[in-house]
Amino acid sequence: MKRKLTLIFSLLWLVNITAKADIVIDGNFSDWDAIPYAHTNAEGTGGSLLALKTYGTETHLYFLVEGTTAMTFNTLRMYLDTDNNPATGYDNSWQYGAGAGADYMLNGNAPWWGDLFQHSGNPADDWGGFTSIENLGTNPAVHTRSAVVEVGGKNFIEFSITKSYLGTLGAFINVAILDNDPENTGTLPAIDPDASVAKYLKINTTGNTTLPVSLASFTGASTKNAVKLNWSTYSEHNNSRFELYKSADGVSFNKIATINGAGNSNSRLFYSYTDYSLSSGSVYYELKQVDLNGAVTSLGVVEVKSKFQKTQFNVHKVPGQDILELNVYTNGNSASRFLLSDINGKILTNSTVRLVPGNQVIRLPLSAKSGIYVATLNTTEGLFSHKIVIAE
């Protein structure tokens, strides 16, 4: 029994040591096998670049890029947002419209030529804000790369960057990689088909850098009587759910919705939520992700400027209950009347509702069967009507 326990312990020790071993930049990619993908471009996007794995040690950041056979990396360009602030650094929002801000840029074909550039931090300095701080040819300690190797009909390359040349790093940085010969043969994350929603990829700086969710976009838009929120993911890893939070001032947020995640996915997935709680002026929405072990990650905040200038309302049946819920926004106090009638004009609900300035939720009993109905709110500003469909 003692010999068996010793053998089990030895095997566990061996597995643990292997998992923590550094990546070796040698063109043999087997040491990446146990590391999952940090990002995969959606099919048909990204040009010559397909997917990325990353790994961080105390001293280095390692990258494995998978591409088509058109991937050459005769010029490798990598943007690094090391302060996690898209408002500082080089602003290449024409490529990554939803989040850029490069504090450093690696550009060249090491070990023969190239430089590590640092930006002034002022976006107004544009491309001229970059200053070379290290030459890749004369200082190979900055950046090591393998040759591009074809394996199974795809091209692969691995490379590293020494952390000490990137200043003080937090737990995360944001990166974008371009196969830049000719110009933008491939981009990772992809900037097509819509560069306005593309942004740098967030990665951990230590350990396995697979994040629970690789967010592609998060947007909000005000409609006539609601706010529509949309987001999409490039990949999901152990993703339990999303949580949406709302704020009137951008500081204090309250949870308004929970949406199930996909668990694990390497495909582009799309989500949406409609907020019927009407508000005037700017409203802020925060999207959070919760993984299967309960860890929470904030994926970003969007500001939506509502179009509501006068009384607005919408109405819907509360799922599973005989309750009608009115969401009303108005500018003043008033005693108003709410009517629910069928398509033949028969009034089923006739209730007085007292409105106050701002948004309010009013619940009324519902006795209607399945069908199409007309909801009307009669206020001092006029009549407001909606057709609604009620399903049992």
N, C-alpha and C positions, 0 to 999 in steps of 0.2 A: 504494500500500500504506500509506504514511504517513497519507494522508487517511482511509483506512478505519479504521486503528487509532485515530486521533483521534476519529472519529465514535463508535466503540465505547466509548472511554473516556468521552466526553461523555454517552452514554446511561447508562452505569453510574453515573456521578456524579449524574446526574439522578434515577435510581431510588433511589440511596442517600439523597439529600437528601429525596426525597419520603417515604421510609419513616420518616425521623426527624422529619418535620414534626409540630408540635403539633396536637392536636385543637382545632378551633374550635367553641365552643358557640353554634350559630346555627340549629339546627333542620334543617340540611342534613346528613344522616347519611352522605354518600358518603365522607367521610374515614375512616370506620370499615370500609370494604369489605375492606381488606387485613388486618384484625385478626381473628383467629379468636375464637370464643366461649370465654369462661372457664368458663361453666356454663350448662347447659340443664336446666330442671326436667323430671322424668319426665312423660310424657303424662298429663293428668288430675290433676296435682298443682300446688300453688302458686297456685291461684285465678287472679287477673288477671295474674300475672307469669309469663313464659315463659322468658326467657333473659337472659344478661348478658355484655357485653364490657367489659374494663377496659384502661386504658393509663396508664403512669406516666412522668412527666418529672422533671426535677430539682426542679421547683417545685410540680407539681400531680398529683393523681390524677383520672383521667377515667373516667366510667362511661356506658355505653349500655344502657338497659333496654328489652327487647322484651316486649310484653304483649298481651293480648286487647283488644278494643275497650272492655272494662269497666275497663281501667286508666286512672285519672284523676290520681293523685298530687296530689289536693287537699291531702293531708298526706303528705309524704315523711318516713319515719322510717328512719334508717340507724344501725345499731349498729356500732361499730368497736373491735375488740380489738387495740390497737396494740402491746401488750407481749407478744403471743403466749402469754398465760397465762390460761386459762379460770378459774383459781382467784381472780383479782383482778377488780375492777370489778363492774358490774351483772350480777347472776345471773338471767338470764331463761331458766333451764333448763326452765321449764314450756313454753317454745316450742322451745328448742334444747337438748334433754336431753343430747346427747353432746359439747357444746362451745359455751360462750357466754363471758361475761366481758367486757362492754363497758366500755372505758375512756373512750370518747367516744360521744355520740349527736347526730346531726344530725336536727332535727325541725322541720318547718314547710313553708311554701309561699313560698320566696323568689321575687322580692325583696320581697314584701309583708309577710310576718311569719315568725317562726321564730327558733330559737336553735341554737347549737352548745353542747352541754353537756359538761362533764367530770365524771367520777365520782371519788369519794373514794378508790376502790380497795378499800374494805372491802365485801364482799358483804352483810354484815349490815346495812349502811345502806340496802340495797334501792333503791327508786326515790328515796328522800330523799337518797341520796348524790350525785345529779346537781346541779350548779351551772352556771348559764348563764355562759359566758365570752365569748361574742360574740353580738350580735343580728344576724340575717341582714338585717333591714331597714335598719339604720343602718351596717352594714359589709359591703357587697356583695363585698368582696375575699375573704371567707371561702368563699363558695359561689355558683357561677353555674349556672343551669339554663335549658334551652330550654323551650318549650311542649311539651305532648303532641301529637304529630303522627301522624295515621293514614296508613300506607303499606301498600298491598296487603292491606287487611283486618286489619292489626294496628296497635296503637299503639306509638309509640316516644318515648323521652325521653332526652336526654343532659344530664349535669351534671358539675361538677368540684368538688373540695375543694382548697384551698391547703394544702400539706403543713406549712407552718410553724406552723399553728394546732393541729397534732396532736402536738406534742412531738417527741422524737427517735424516728425510725422506723428499723427494721431492714429487711432485704431483703423480709420478708413481713409482712402484717397479715391479720386475719380480719374479715370483714364479713357483715352480714345486712341486707337491704333489705325494707321493708314498705310496701305501698300501703295507707296507714292511714286511709282515709276511704271508707266506714265502717270500723270496727275490723277490721284484718287482712283486707282484701279480697283482697290477694295477698301472698305471702311468697316470698323468694328468698334462699337455697335454700328449697325447700318444707318446711313442717313437717307436711304430711299425706303419707301416712296415719298415720305414727307419729312423733310429736314426740320420743319418747325416743331415737331414733337420729339425729335431725337435729342439725347443728352449723353454725357459721359457715363461710363459704367462705374458704379461704386464697388470697390473691392476692399477686403480686409488687408492690413499690412503685416499680419502675423498669422501663420498657420494656414489651414485649408481655407481658401478665400471664396468658397461658394456661399453666396448669400441666399437666404430663404426665397427672395423674390428679386428678379431683375425687371424693374419697372420700365416699360416703354413710354408710357404717357399717362398724364393725369390732368384732366381739363374740366372746367365747369362753364355752363352758359345759362343765362337767364332767358326763359321763354315767357309767354304771355302770362302764365299763372303758376309757374313753378321754376325750379332750378334743376337742370339736367347735368349730372356728373358722370363722366366717362373715364375709364382707365383701362390700360392693357398691360400685359406682362409678356416679356420674351421667354422667361422660364420661371418655374416655381419648384422649390425643394422643401419638402416637409411643411408646406404651407397649409395651416389649418383654416384661417379665415382672414378677412379684411374687416376693419372697423372704420366707420366714418364719424368724424367729429365736426361740430359747427361752432362758430364764434362770431359775435358782432363786432369785436374789437381786435381780433387777431391774437389775443393773449389768453383769455379764458375760454376753453373749449368744452363742449358737452357732447357725449356720444349720441348719435341719432340713428345709427343703423349698423347691422352686422351682416356680412355677405360671405358665404362659404368660399374657401379657396379650392384649388384643384388638387392639393396634396403635392404631387410631383408631375411636372410637365416640362418638356423642352420645345413646345409649340407656342405660337403667339395666341394668347387668349384675351378676350374682351369682356369687360364688365361695365355695368351702368347702374345708377340709382337716381331716382327722381325725388327731390325734396319739395313737398307741397306746403311746407310751413313758410309762408311768404314774409319777406322782410324788405324794408326799404334801404337804399344805399348799398354800401359794400358789406358783403358777408364773406367769411373765411371758412374754408373746409379743409380739414386735415385727414389724410388717408394713412391708416396704420395697418401693419401686417402682424399677425400672431402665428408663430410656428407651432408645431405639434407639442413642443415641450413648454409652451407658454411664454416664450421670449417675444417681446414686442419691439417692432422697428417702425419708426416714422418714415413714411415714403414721400412726404412733402405736403405743402399747403398751397391751395389756390385761392385767389380772390375773385369773387363774382360780384359785379355791380348790377344790382337788380334794376329792372325797367319799370318798377311799380311806382306810379306817380299819383294814382287815385285809388279808389276802392277796387280791390281784386279779390276774387274768391275761387276756390275749387271745392269739389265735394266728391266723396267716394264712400262706399260701404266698407265698414271695418270687417276684414276677413274673419269668418267664423262666428260673427255676432250680428244680431238684428239692430245694428247701430249705424246711423249715417253721420259721417264726420265732415264738418265744414272747416276749411282753413280760410280765414278772412284777413285781409290787410286793408285798413282804412286810415284816413288822416284825421278823423274827428269822431266825437261822440254822436251816437244816433240810436234811436229805437227803430229797427228795421224789421222787415217781414220776410220770412223764408217760405217758399212754396215748392212743393214737389208734386208734379202732375204727370199723368201718363200721356201717351201720344195722342189720345182723343180729347185731352183737355181736362179730364177728371182730376180734381185736386185730392191728393192722398195725405199731404202734410201741409199744415198752415200754422206756422209758429212765429211768435215775436222773438227777435233776438236783439240784445242790447250790445252795441259795438262801442269799443273804445279805441283811441289812436294806437296804431301799431298792428302787430300780428296777434291773432287769437284763434284758438281751436274750440269749436262748439260741437257737442255731440247731441244728437236727437234720436229718439226711438224710430225704428223703421218697421213698417208692416207690409211693404211692397214685395211682390213676387218677382221672379226673374223677368227681365224685359228692358225696354228702352224708356227712359223717363227724361223730363225736363226739370232742372233745378233752377229756381229763380230767386234772386235776392233783390228786394225792393228797398233802396236806401234813399237818403236825401240827395245823393248825387245821381240817381237814376236807377234803371232796371239792369240787372246783370244776369244772364242766363247761360246754362250749359246743358248739353245733352249728356246723360250718363247711362251706362249699361250696368244693370244689377244682375248678378248671377248668384244663385243659391249655392 
